[in-house]
């Protein structure tokens, strides 16, 4: 009886730990996506105007680095 209660509490603890880890990963991914939205928009505009993926990549990197250093 006591052993089953201990197992239930341990499984609840592991479930909460896994839930916190998954939540942290989701928050980090959403934060990264929000961080890269302006760079992706500018890169898309540059690619649409020039039709050159190299220029679009350079624009993405420049805007992403500017956003990173601007924080």
N, CA, C and O atoms as a Tripos MOL2 file, in Angstrom:
@<TRIPOS>MOLECULE
protein
  284   283    71     0     0
PROTEIN
NO_CHARGES

@<TRIPOS>ATOM
      1 N           0.8290   -1.1880    0.0000 N.3       1 UNK1
      2 CA          0.0000    0.0000    0.0000 C.3       1 UNK1
      3 C           0.8740    1.2520    0.0000 C.2       1 UNK1
      4 O           0.6580    2.1600   -0.8030 O.2       1 UNK1
      5 N           1.8480    1.3040    0.8860 N.am      2 UNK2
      6 CA          2.7200    2.4770    0.9550 C.3       2 UNK2
      7 C           3.5810    2.5600   -0.3010 C.2       2 UNK2
      8 O           3.8430    3.6510   -0.8090 O.2       2 UNK2
      9 N           4.0190    1.4050   -0.8000 N.am      3 UNK3
     10 CA          4.8490    1.3950   -2.0020 C.3       3 UNK3
     11 C           4.0900    1.9440   -3.2000 C.2       3 UNK3
     12 O           4.6770    2.6500   -4.0200 O.2       3 UNK3
     13 N           2.8230    1.6440   -3.3230 N.am      4 UNK4
     14 CA          2.0430    2.1630   -4.4520 C.3       4 UNK4
     15 C           1.8530    3.6720   -4.3340 C.2       4 UNK4
     16 O           1.8140    4.3670   -5.3500 O.2       4 UNK4
     17 N           1.7340    4.1890   -3.1120 N.am      5 UNK5
     18 CA          1.6120    5.6370   -2.9280 C.3       5 UNK5
     19 C           2.9140    6.3430   -3.2970 C.2       5 UNK5
     20 O           2.8950    7.4260   -3.8820 O.2       5 UNK5
     21 N           4.0390    5.7260   -2.9530 N.am      6 UNK6
     22 CA          5.3410    6.3040   -3.2970 C.3       6 UNK6
     23 C           5.5240    6.2960   -4.8090 C.2       6 UNK6
     24 O           6.0100    7.2700   -5.3830 O.2       6 UNK6
     25 N           5.1390    5.2040   -5.4520 N.am      7 UNK7
     26 CA          5.2570    5.1310   -6.9050 C.3       7 UNK7
     27 C           4.3600    6.1570   -7.5790 C.2       7 UNK7
     28 O           4.7530    6.7530   -8.5820 O.2       7 UNK7
     29 N           3.1790    6.3700   -7.0530 N.am      8 UNK8
     30 CA          2.2640    7.3490   -7.6290 C.3       8 UNK8
     31 C           2.8290    8.7580   -7.4840 C.2       8 UNK8
     32 O           2.7400    9.5630   -8.4110 O.2       8 UNK8
     33 N           3.4090    9.0590   -6.3280 N.am      9 UNK9
     34 CA          3.9640   10.4030   -6.1370 C.3       9 UNK9
     35 C           5.2110   10.6090   -6.9860 C.2       9 UNK9
     36 O           5.4460   11.7110   -7.4840 O.2       9 UNK9
     37 N           6.0180    9.5570   -7.1590 N.am     10 UNK10
     38 CA          7.1920    9.6730   -8.0220 C.3      10 UNK10
     39 C           6.7970    9.8650   -9.4830 C.2      10 UNK10
     40 O           7.4210   10.6470  -10.2000 O.2      10 UNK10
     41 N           5.7730    9.1600   -9.9170 N.am     11 UNK11
     42 CA          5.3380    9.3340  -11.3000 C.3      11 UNK11
     43 C           4.7430   10.7210  -11.5080 C.2      11 UNK11
     44 O           4.9010   11.3100  -12.5780 O.2      11 UNK11
     45 N           4.0620   11.2440  -10.4960 N.am     12 UNK12
     46 CA          3.5400   12.6110  -10.5830 C.3      12 UNK12
     47 C           4.6890   13.6150  -10.6410 C.2      12 UNK12
     48 O           4.6330   14.5800  -11.4030 O.2      12 UNK12
     49 N           5.7160   13.3950   -9.8480 N.am     13 UNK13
     50 CA          6.8820   14.2790   -9.8460 C.3      13 UNK13
     51 C           7.5860   14.2580  -11.1990 C.2      13 UNK13
     52 O           7.9390   15.3090  -11.7340 O.2      13 UNK13
     53 N           7.7900   13.0620  -11.7520 N.am     14 UNK14
     54 CA          8.4230   12.9590  -13.0700 C.3      14 UNK14
     55 C           7.5610   13.6080  -14.1440 C.2      14 UNK14
     56 O           8.0790   14.2460  -15.0600 O.2      14 UNK14
     57 N           6.2730   13.4490  -14.0340 N.am     15 UNK15
     58 CA          5.3720   14.0870  -14.9970 C.3      15 UNK15
     59 C           5.4690   15.5990  -14.9520 C.2      15 UNK15
     60 O           5.4750   16.2560  -15.9930 O.2      15 UNK15
     61 N           5.5450   16.1590  -13.7410 N.am     16 UNK16
     62 CA          5.6860   17.6100  -13.6060 C.3      16 UNK16
     63 C           7.0330   18.0940  -14.1310 C.2      16 UNK16
     64 O           7.1090   19.1460  -14.7660 O.2      16 UNK16
     65 N           8.0880   17.3390  -13.8730 N.am     17 UNK17
     66 CA          9.4150   17.7150  -14.3790 C.3      17 UNK17
     67 C           9.4240   17.7110  -15.9020 C.2      17 UNK17
     68 O           9.9420   18.6410  -16.5210 O.2      17 UNK17
     69 N           8.8620   16.6850  -16.5020 N.am     18 UNK18
     70 CA          8.8030   16.6070  -17.9640 C.3      18 UNK18
     71 C           7.9420   17.7260  -18.5230 C.2      18 UNK18
     72 O           8.2690   18.2950  -19.5650 O.2      18 UNK18
     73 N           6.8520   18.0510  -17.8490 N.am     19 UNK19
     74 CA          5.9870   19.1450  -18.2870 C.3      19 UNK19
     75 C           6.7210   20.4830  -18.2570 C.2      19 UNK19
     76 O           6.5700   21.2910  -19.1730 O.2      19 UNK19
     77 N           7.5080   20.7210  -17.2230 N.am     20 UNK20
     78 CA          8.2820   21.9630  -17.1330 C.3      20 UNK20
     79 C           9.3370   22.0230  -18.2360 C.2      20 UNK20
     80 O           9.5470   23.0800  -18.8310 O.2      20 UNK20
     81 N           9.9970   20.9100  -18.5120 N.am     21 UNK21
     82 CA         11.0120   20.8780  -19.5700 C.3      21 UNK21
     83 C          10.3800   21.1490  -20.9260 C.2      21 UNK21
     84 O          10.9110   21.9410  -21.7040 O.2      21 UNK21
     85 N           9.2650   20.5130  -21.2200 N.am     22 UNK22
     86 CA          8.5840   20.7220  -22.5010 C.3      22 UNK22
     87 C           8.0930   22.1620  -22.6150 C.2      22 UNK22
     88 O           8.1970   22.7700  -23.6810 O.2      22 UNK22
     89 N           7.5630   22.7070  -21.5370 N.am     23 UNK23
     90 CA          7.1180   24.1000  -21.5520 C.3      23 UNK23
     91 C           8.2660   25.0580  -21.8090 C.2      23 UNK23
     92 O           8.1120   26.0280  -22.5500 O.2      23 UNK23
     93 N           9.4190   24.7950  -21.2010 N.am     24 UNK24
     94 CA         10.5910   25.6460  -21.4220 C.3      24 UNK24
     95 C          11.0600   25.5810  -22.8670 C.2      24 UNK24
     96 O          11.4370   26.6010  -23.4450 O.2      24 UNK24
     97 N          11.0410   24.3960  -23.4510 N.am     25 UNK25
     98 CA         11.4410   24.2420  -24.8510 C.3      25 UNK25
     99 C          10.4810   24.9950  -25.7610 C.2      25 UNK25
    100 O          10.9150   25.6720  -26.6930 O.2      25 UNK25
    101 N           9.1950   24.8860  -25.5040 N.am     26 UNK26
    102 CA          8.2040   25.5840  -26.3310 C.3      26 UNK26
    103 C           8.3820   27.0910  -26.2190 C.2      26 UNK26
    104 O           8.3160   27.7960  -27.2270 O.2      26 UNK26
    105 N           8.6050   27.5920  -25.0170 N.am     27 UNK27
    106 CA          8.8070   29.0340  -24.8340 C.3      27 UNK27
    107 C          10.0620   29.4980  -25.5680 C.2      27 UNK27
    108 O          10.0560   30.5700  -26.1740 O.2      27 UNK27
    109 N          11.1300   28.7140  -25.5240 N.am     28 UNK28
    110 CA         12.3660   29.0870  -26.2160 C.3      28 UNK28
    111 C          12.1730   29.1010  -27.7280 C.2      28 UNK28
    112 O          12.6690   30.0020  -28.4040 O.2      28 UNK28
    113 N          11.4610   28.1180  -28.2660 N.am     29 UNK29
    114 CA         11.2300   28.0600  -29.7140 C.3      29 UNK29
    115 C          10.3630   29.2270  -30.1650 C.2      29 UNK29
    116 O          10.6500   29.8510  -31.1870 O.2      29 UNK29
    117 N           9.3130   29.5270  -29.4210 N.am     30 UNK30
    118 CA          8.4420   30.6540  -29.7810 C.3      30 UNK30
    119 C           9.2150   31.9670  -29.6930 C.2      30 UNK30
    120 O           9.0490   32.8410  -30.5440 O.2      30 UNK30
    121 N          10.0500   32.1100  -28.6790 N.am     31 UNK31
    122 CA         10.8730   33.3140  -28.5620 C.3      31 UNK31
    123 C          11.8300   33.4710  -29.7260 C.2      31 UNK31
    124 O          12.0240   34.5780  -30.2290 O.2      31 UNK31
    125 N          12.4330   32.3660  -30.1590 N.am     32 UNK32
    126 CA         13.3420   32.4250  -31.3050 C.3      32 UNK32
    127 C          12.5840   32.7790  -32.5790 C.2      32 UNK32
    128 O          13.0790   33.5520  -33.3990 O.2      32 UNK32
    129 N          11.3940   32.2230  -32.7510 N.am     33 UNK33
    130 CA         10.6020   32.5530  -33.9390 C.3      33 UNK33
    131 C          10.2150   34.0230  -33.9460 C.2      33 UNK33
    132 O          10.2670   34.6730  -34.9900 O.2      33 UNK33
    133 N           9.8280   34.5500  -32.7980 N.am     34 UNK34
    134 CA          9.4770   35.9710  -32.7140 C.3      34 UNK34
    135 C          10.7040   36.8310  -32.9950 C.2      34 UNK34
    136 O          10.5940   37.8840  -33.6230 O.2      34 UNK34
    137 N          11.8640   36.3890  -32.5360 N.am     35 UNK35
    138 CA         13.0990   37.1350  -32.7640 C.3      35 UNK35
    139 C          13.4460   37.1970  -34.2480 C.2      35 UNK35
    140 O          13.9420   38.2190  -34.7200 O.2      35 UNK35
    141 N          13.1910   36.1140  -34.9960 N.am     36 UNK36
    142 CA         13.5930   36.0480  -36.3980 C.3      36 UNK36
    143 C          12.5300   36.5290  -37.3790 C.2      36 UNK36
    144 O          12.7900   36.5520  -38.5820 O.2      36 UNK36
    145 N          11.3500   36.9110  -36.9160 N.am     37 UNK37
    146 CA         10.2940   37.3590  -37.8390 C.3      37 UNK37
    147 C          10.7110   38.5790  -38.6520 C.2      37 UNK37
    148 O          10.5350   38.5610  -39.8700 O.2      37 UNK37
    149 N          11.2600   39.6480  -38.0450 N.am     38 UNK38
    150 CA         11.6530   40.7970  -38.8840 C.3      38 UNK38
    151 C          12.7280   40.4460  -39.9070 C.2      38 UNK38
    152 O          12.6750   40.9150  -41.0440 O.2      38 UNK38
    153 N          13.6950   39.6340  -39.5180 N.am     39 UNK39
    154 CA         14.7480   39.2410  -40.4510 C.3      39 UNK39
    155 C          14.1740   38.4230  -41.6020 C.2      39 UNK39
    156 O          14.5970   38.5860  -42.7460 O.2      39 UNK39
    157 N          13.2240   37.5530  -41.3160 N.am     40 UNK40
    158 CA         12.6130   36.7400  -42.3690 C.3      40 UNK40
    159 C          11.7840   37.5980  -43.3130 C.2      40 UNK40
    160 O          11.7690   37.3570  -44.5210 O.2      40 UNK40
    161 N          11.0980   38.5930  -42.7750 N.am     41 UNK41
    162 CA         10.2950   39.4720  -43.6360 C.3      41 UNK41
    163 C          11.2000   40.2680  -44.5680 C.2      41 UNK41
    164 O          10.9330   40.3550  -45.7660 O.2      41 UNK41
    165 N          12.2670   40.8480  -44.0260 N.am     42 UNK42
    166 CA         13.1990   41.6190  -44.8590 C.3      42 UNK42
    167 C          13.8550   40.7140  -45.8960 C.2      42 UNK42
    168 O          14.0020   41.1110  -47.0520 O.2      42 UNK42
    169 N          14.2490   39.5140  -45.5040 N.am     43 UNK43
    170 CA         14.8610   38.5840  -46.4550 C.3      43 UNK43
    171 C          13.8660   38.1990  -47.5440 C.2      43 UNK43
    172 O          14.2450   38.0600  -48.7070 O.2      43 UNK43
    173 N          12.6050   38.0280  -47.1820 N.am     44 UNK44
    174 CA         11.5850   37.7200  -48.1860 C.3      44 UNK44
    175 C          11.3820   38.8550  -49.1650 C.2      44 UNK44
    176 O          11.2170   38.6250  -50.3630 O.2      44 UNK44
    177 N          11.3930   40.0810  -48.6660 N.am     45 UNK45
    178 CA         11.2490   41.2430  -49.5560 C.3      45 UNK45
    179 C          12.4530   41.3500  -50.4830 C.2      45 UNK45
    180 O          12.2970   41.6000  -51.6780 O.2      45 UNK45
    181 N          13.6550   41.1610  -49.9400 N.am     46 UNK46
    182 CA         14.8620   41.2290  -50.7710 C.3      46 UNK46
    183 C          14.8410   40.1320  -51.8200 C.2      46 UNK46
    184 O          15.1950   40.3750  -52.9730 O.2      46 UNK46
    185 N          14.4310   38.9330  -51.4390 N.am     47 UNK47
    186 CA         14.3770   37.8420  -52.4120 C.3      47 UNK47
    187 C          13.3250   38.1230  -53.4840 C.2      47 UNK47
    188 O          13.5370   37.8150  -54.6570 O.2      47 UNK47
    189 N          12.1900   38.7080  -53.0890 N.am     48 UNK48
    190 CA         11.1330   39.0260  -54.0530 C.3      48 UNK48
    191 C          11.6090   40.0840  -55.0480 C.2      48 UNK48
    192 O          11.3060   39.9980  -56.2380 O.2      48 UNK48
    193 N          12.3500   41.0770  -54.5650 N.am     49 UNK49
    194 CA         12.8130   42.1490  -55.4460 C.3      49 UNK49
    195 C          13.9540   41.6710  -56.3410 C.2      49 UNK49
    196 O          13.9330   41.9190  -57.5470 O.2      49 UNK49
    197 N          14.9440   40.9920  -55.7720 N.am     50 UNK50
    198 CA         16.1400   40.6250  -56.5400 C.3      50 UNK50
    199 C          16.0810   39.2180  -57.1180 C.2      50 UNK50
    200 O          16.7780   38.9250  -58.0900 O.2      50 UNK50
    201 N          15.2730   38.3500  -56.5470 N.am     51 UNK51
    202 CA         15.1910   36.9380  -56.9370 C.3      51 UNK51
    203 C          16.5450   36.2440  -56.7880 C.2      51 UNK51
    204 O          16.8710   35.3240  -57.5380 O.2      51 UNK51
    205 N          17.3280   36.7010  -55.8080 N.am     52 UNK52
    206 CA         18.6530   36.1520  -55.5570 C.3      52 UNK52
    207 C          18.7030   35.6590  -54.1080 C.2      52 UNK52
    208 O          18.6030   36.4640  -53.1810 O.2      52 UNK52
    209 N          18.8540   34.3510  -53.9040 N.am     53 UNK53
    210 CA         18.8670   33.8360  -52.5290 C.3      53 UNK53
    211 C          20.0980   34.2790  -51.7320 C.2      53 UNK53
    212 O          20.0500   34.3380  -50.5030 O.2      53 UNK53
    213 N          21.1980   34.5900  -52.4220 N.am     54 UNK54
    214 CA         22.3830   35.0600  -51.7000 C.3      54 UNK54
    215 C          22.1270   36.4130  -51.0440 C.2      54 UNK54
    216 O          22.4750   36.6180  -49.8810 O.2      54 UNK54
    217 N          21.5220   37.3330  -51.7860 N.am     55 UNK55
    218 CA         21.1890   38.6360  -51.2200 C.3      55 UNK55
    219 C          20.1740   38.4860  -50.0860 C.2      55 UNK55
    220 O          20.2530   39.1930  -49.0810 O.2      55 UNK55
    221 N          19.2390   37.5820  -50.2480 N.am     56 UNK56
    222 CA         18.2410   37.3620  -49.1980 C.3      56 UNK56
    223 C          18.9020   36.8170  -47.9310 C.2      56 UNK56
    224 O          18.5600   37.2260  -46.8210 O.2      56 UNK56
    225 N          19.8370   35.9040  -48.1020 N.am     57 UNK57
    226 CA         20.5560   35.3580  -46.9480 C.3      57 UNK57
    227 C          21.3880   36.4080  -46.2420 C.2      57 UNK57
    228 O          21.4310   36.4570  -45.0130 O.2      57 UNK57
    229 N          22.0520   37.2510  -47.0270 N.am     58 UNK58
    230 CA         22.8520   38.3240  -46.4380 C.3      58 UNK58
    231 C          21.9480   39.2990  -45.6890 C.2      58 UNK58
    232 O          22.2800   39.7350  -44.5870 O.2      58 UNK58
    233 N          20.8090   39.6410  -46.2860 N.am     59 UNK59
    234 CA         19.8690   40.5490  -45.6190 C.3      59 UNK59
    235 C          19.3590   39.9300  -44.3210 C.2      59 UNK59
    236 O          19.2340   40.6220  -43.3110 O.2      59 UNK59
    237 N          19.0660   38.6330  -44.3430 N.am     60 UNK60
    238 CA         18.5980   37.9490  -43.1360 C.3      60 UNK60
    239 C          19.6530   38.0220  -42.0380 C.2      60 UNK60
    240 O          19.3460   38.3480  -40.8910 O.2      60 UNK60
    241 N          20.8950   37.7160  -42.3980 N.am     61 UNK61
    242 CA         21.9630   37.7370  -41.3990 C.3      61 UNK61
    243 C          22.1990   39.1360  -40.8460 C.2      61 UNK61
    244 O          22.4050   39.3040  -39.6440 O.2      61 UNK61
    245 N          22.1710   40.1390  -41.7170 N.am     62 UNK62
    246 CA         22.4080   41.5100  -41.2620 C.3      62 UNK62
    247 C          21.3100   41.9510  -40.3000 C.2      62 UNK62
    248 O          21.5990   42.5130  -39.2440 O.2      62 UNK62
    249 N          20.0620   41.7010  -40.6580 N.am     63 UNK63
    250 CA         18.9570   42.1200  -39.7910 C.3      63 UNK63
    251 C          18.9610   41.3200  -38.4890 C.2      63 UNK63
    252 O          18.6950   41.8790  -37.4250 O.2      63 UNK63
    253 N          19.2590   40.0280  -38.5570 N.am     64 UNK64
    254 CA         19.3020   39.2140  -37.3370 C.3      64 UNK64
    255 C          20.4270   39.6750  -36.4150 C.2      64 UNK64
    256 O          20.2300   39.7780  -35.2050 O.2      64 UNK64
    257 N          21.5950   39.9500  -36.9710 N.am     65 UNK65
    258 CA         22.7000   40.4380  -36.1430 C.3      65 UNK65
    259 C          22.4000   41.8140  -35.5700 C.2      65 UNK65
    260 O          22.7210   42.0920  -34.4150 O.2      65 UNK65
    261 N          21.7860   42.6760  -36.3740 N.am     66 UNK66
    262 CA         21.4110   43.9930  -35.8720 C.3      66 UNK66
    263 C          20.4080   43.8650  -34.7280 C.2      66 UNK66
    264 O          20.5120   44.5720  -33.7260 O.2      66 UNK66
    265 N          19.4510   42.9770  -34.8750 N.am     67 UNK67
    266 CA         18.4650   42.7670  -33.8070 C.3      67 UNK67
    267 C          19.1250   42.1980  -32.5520 C.2      67 UNK67
    268 O          18.7620   42.5550  -31.4310 O.2      67 UNK67
    269 N          20.0920   41.3150  -32.7520 N.am     68 UNK68
    270 CA         20.7780   40.7060  -31.6100 C.3      68 UNK68
    271 C          21.6010   41.7390  -30.8490 C.2      68 UNK68
    272 O          21.5660   41.7830  -29.6190 O.2      68 UNK68
    273 N          22.3410   42.5700  -31.5820 N.am     69 UNK69
    274 CA         23.1860   43.5640  -30.9200 C.3      69 UNK69
    275 C          22.3920   44.7590  -30.4210 C.2      69 UNK69
    276 O          22.8630   45.5000  -29.5580 O.2      69 UNK69
    277 N          21.2010   44.9540  -30.9490 N.am     70 UNK70
    278 CA         20.3660   46.0720  -30.5420 C.3      70 UNK70
    279 C          19.7010   45.8130  -29.1900 C.2      70 UNK70
    280 O          19.2720   46.7550  -28.5250 O.2      70 UNK70
    281 N          19.6130   44.5640  -28.7830 N.am     71 UNK71
    282 CA         18.9960   44.2280  -27.5000 C.3      71 UNK71
    283 C          19.9200   44.6930  -26.4350 C.2      71 UNK71
    284 O          19.6300   44.5270  -25.2500 O.2      71 UNK71
@<TRIPOS>BOND
     1     1     2 1
     2     2     3 1
     3     3     4 2
     4     3     5 am
     5     5     6 1
     6     6     7 1
     7     7     8 2
     8     7     9 am
     9     9    10 1
    10    10    11 1
    11    11    12 2
    12    11    13 am
    13    13    14 1
    14    14    15 1
    15    15    16 2
    16    15    17 am
    17    17    18 1
    18    18    19 1
    19    19    20 2
    20    19    21 am
    21    21    22 1
    22    22    23 1
    23    23    24 2
    24    23    25 am
    25    25    26 1
    26    26    27 1
    27    27    28 2
    28    27    29 am
    29    29    30 1
    30    30    31 1
    31    31    32 2
    32    31    33 am
    33    33    34 1
    34    34    35 1
    35    35    36 2
    36    35    37 am
    37    37    38 1
    38    38    39 1
    39    39    40 2
    40    39    41 am
    41    41    42 1
    42    42    43 1
    43    43    44 2
    44    43    45 am
    45    45    46 1
    46    46    47 1
    47    47    48 2
    48    47    49 am
    49    49    50 1
    50    50    51 1
    51    51    52 2
    52    51    53 am
    53    53    54 1
    54    54    55 1
    55    55    56 2
    56    55    57 am
    57    57    58 1
    58    58    59 1
    59    59    60 2
    60    59    61 am
    61    61    62 1
    62    62    63 1
    63    63    64 2
    64    63    65 am
    65    65    66 1
    66    66    67 1
    67    67    68 2
    68    67    69 am
    69    69    70 1
    70    70    71 1
    71    71    72 2
    72    71    73 am
    73    73    74 1
    74    74    75 1
    75    75    76 2
    76    75    77 am
    77    77    78 1
    78    78    79 1
    79    79    80 2
    80    79    81 am
    81    81    82 1
    82    82    83 1
    83    83    84 2
    84    83    85 am
    85    85    86 1
    86    86    87 1
    87    87    88 2
    88    87    89 am
    89    89    90 1
    90    90    91 1
    91    91    92 2
    92    91    93 am
    93    93    94 1
    94    94    95 1
    95    95    96 2
    96    95    97 am
    97    97    98 1
    98    98    99 1
    99    99   100 2
   100    99   101 am
   101   101   102 1
   102   102   103 1
   103   103   104 2
   104   103   105 am
   105   105   106 1
   106   106   107 1
   107   107   108 2
   108   107   109 am
   109   109   110 1
   110   110   111 1
   111   111   112 2
   112   111   113 am
   113   113   114 1
   114   114   115 1
   115   115   116 2
   116   115   117 am
   117   117   118 1
   118   118   119 1
   119   119   120 2
   120   119   121 am
   121   121   122 1
   122   122   123 1
   123   123   124 2
   124   123   125 am
   125   125   126 1
   126   126   127 1
   127   127   128 2
   128   127   129 am
   129   129   130 1
   130   130   131 1
   131   131   132 2
   132   131   133 am
   133   133   134 1
   134   134   135 1
   135   135   136 2
   136   135   137 am
   137   137   138 1
   138   138   139 1
   139   139   140 2
   140   139   141 am
   141   141   142 1
   142   142   143 1
   143   143   144 2
   144   143   145 am
   145   145   146 1
   146   146   147 1
   147   147   148 2
   148   147   149 am
   149   149   150 1
   150   150   151 1
   151   151   152 2
   152   151   153 am
   153   153   154 1
   154   154   155 1
   155   155   156 2
   156   155   157 am
   157   157   158 1
   158   158   159 1
   159   159   160 2
   160   159   161 am
   161   161   162 1
   162   162   163 1
   163   163   164 2
   164   163   165 am
   165   165   166 1
   166   166   167 1
   167   167   168 2
   168   167   169 am
   169   169   170 1
   170   170   171 1
   171   171   172 2
   172   171   173 am
   173   173   174 1
   174   174   175 1
   175   175   176 2
   176   175   177 am
   177   177   178 1
   178   178   179 1
   179   179   180 2
   180   179   181 am
   181   181   182 1
   182   182   183 1
   183   183   184 2
   184   183   185 am
   185   185   186 1
   186   186   187 1
   187   187   188 2
   188   187   189 am
   189   189   190 1
   190   190   191 1
   191   191   192 2
   192   191   193 am
   193   193   194 1
   194   194   195 1
   195   195   196 2
   196   195   197 am
   197   197   198 1
   198   198   199 1
   199   199   200 2
   200   199   201 am
   201   201   202 1
   202   202   203 1
   203   203   204 2
   204   203   205 am
   205   205   206 1
   206   206   207 1
   207   207   208 2
   208   207   209 am
   209   209   210 1
   210   210   211 1
   211   211   212 2
   212   211   213 am
   213   213   214 1
   214   214   215 1
   215   215   216 2
   216   215   217 am
   217   217   218 1
   218   218   219 1
   219   219   220 2
   220   219   221 am
   221   221   222 1
   222   222   223 1
   223   223   224 2
   224   223   225 am
   225   225   226 1
   226   226   227 1
   227   227   228 2
   228   227   229 am
   229   229   230 1
   230   230   231 1
   231   231   232 2
   232   231   233 am
   233   233   234 1
   234   234   235 1
   235   235   236 2
   236   235   237 am
   237   237   238 1
   238   238   239 1
   239   239   240 2
   240   239   241 am
   241   241   242 1
   242   242   243 1
   243   243   244 2
   244   243   245 am
   245   245   246 1
   246   246   247 1
   247   247   248 2
   248   247   249 am
   249   249   250 1
   250   250   251 1
   251   251   252 2
   252   251   253 am
   253   253   254 1
   254   254   255 1
   255   255   256 2
   256   255   257 am
   257   257   258 1
   258   258   259 1
   259   259   260 2
   260   259   261 am
   261   261   262 1
   262   262   263 1
   263   263   264 2
   264   263   265 am
   265   265   266 1
   266   266   267 1
   267   267   268 2
   268   267   269 am
   269   269   270 1
   270   270   271 1
   271   271   272 2
   272   271   273 am
   273   273   274 1
   274   274   275 1
   275   275   276 2
   276   275   277 am
   277   277   278 1
   278   278   279 1
   279   279   280 2
   280   279   281 am
   281   281   282 1
   282   282   283 1
   283   283   284 2
@<TRIPOS>SUBSTRUCTURE
     1 UNK1         2 RESIDUE 1 A UNK
     2 UNK2         6 RESIDUE 1 A UNK
     3 UNK3        10 RESIDUE 1 A UNK
     4 UNK4        14 RESIDUE 1 A UNK
     5 UNK5        18 RESIDUE 1 A UNK
     6 UNK6        22 RESIDUE 1 A UNK
     7 UNK7        26 RESIDUE 1 A UNK
     8 UNK8        30 RESIDUE 1 A UNK
     9 UNK9        34 RESIDUE 1 A UNK
    10 UNK10       38 RESIDUE 1 A UNK
    11 UNK11       42 RESIDUE 1 A UNK
    12 UNK12       46 RESIDUE 1 A UNK
    13 UNK13       50 RESIDUE 1 A UNK
    14 UNK14       54 RESIDUE 1 A UNK
    15 UNK15       58 RESIDUE 1 A UNK
    16 UNK16       62 RESIDUE 1 A UNK
    17 UNK17       66 RESIDUE 1 A UNK
    18 UNK18       70 RESIDUE 1 A UNK
    19 UNK19       74 RESIDUE 1 A UNK
    20 UNK20       78 RESIDUE 1 A UNK
    21 UNK21       82 RESIDUE 1 A UNK
    22 UNK22       86 RESIDUE 1 A UNK
    23 UNK23       90 RESIDUE 1 A UNK
    24 UNK24       94 RESIDUE 1 A UNK
    25 UNK25       98 RESIDUE 1 A UNK
    26 UNK26      102 RESIDUE 1 A UNK
    27 UNK27      106 RESIDUE 1 A UNK
    28 UNK28      110 RESIDUE 1 A UNK
    29 UNK29      114 RESIDUE 1 A UNK
    30 UNK30      118 RESIDUE 1 A UNK
    31 UNK31      122 RESIDUE 1 A UNK
    32 UNK32      126 RESIDUE 1 A UNK
    33 UNK33      130 RESIDUE 1 A UNK
    34 UNK34      134 RESIDUE 1 A UNK
    35 UNK35      138 RESIDUE 1 A UNK
    36 UNK36      142 RESIDUE 1 A UNK
    37 UNK37      146 RESIDUE 1 A UNK
    38 UNK38      150 RESIDUE 1 A UNK
    39 UNK39      154 RESIDUE 1 A UNK
    40 UNK40      158 RESIDUE 1 A UNK
    41 UNK41      162 RESIDUE 1 A UNK
    42 UNK42      166 RESIDUE 1 A UNK
    43 UNK43      170 RESIDUE 1 A UNK
    44 UNK44      174 RESIDUE 1 A UNK
    45 UNK45      178 RESIDUE 1 A UNK
    46 UNK46      182 RESIDUE 1 A UNK
    47 UNK47      186 RESIDUE 1 A UNK
    48 UNK48      190 RESIDUE 1 A UNK
    49 UNK49      194 RESIDUE 1 A UNK
    50 UNK50      198 RESIDUE 1 A UNK
    51 UNK51      202 RESIDUE 1 A UNK
    52 UNK52      206 RESIDUE 1 A UNK
    53 UNK53      210 RESIDUE 1 A UNK
    54 UNK54      214 RESIDUE 1 A UNK
    55 UNK55      218 RESIDUE 1 A UNK
    56 UNK56      222 RESIDUE 1 A UNK
    57 UNK57      226 RESIDUE 1 A UNK
    58 UNK58      230 RESIDUE 1 A UNK
    59 UNK59      234 RESIDUE 1 A UNK
    60 UNK60      238 RESIDUE 1 A UNK
    61 UNK61      242 RESIDUE 1 A UNK
    62 UNK62      246 RESIDUE 1 A UNK
    63 UNK63      250 RESIDUE 1 A UNK
    64 UNK64      254 RESIDUE 1 A UNK
    65 UNK65      258 RESIDUE 1 A UNK
    66 UNK66      262 RESIDUE 1 A UNK
    67 UNK67      266 RESIDUE 1 A UNK
    68 UNK68      270 RESIDUE 1 A UNK
    69 UNK69      274 RESIDUE 1 A UNK
    70 UNK70      278 RESIDUE 1 A UNK
    71 UNK71      282 RESIDUE 1 A UNK
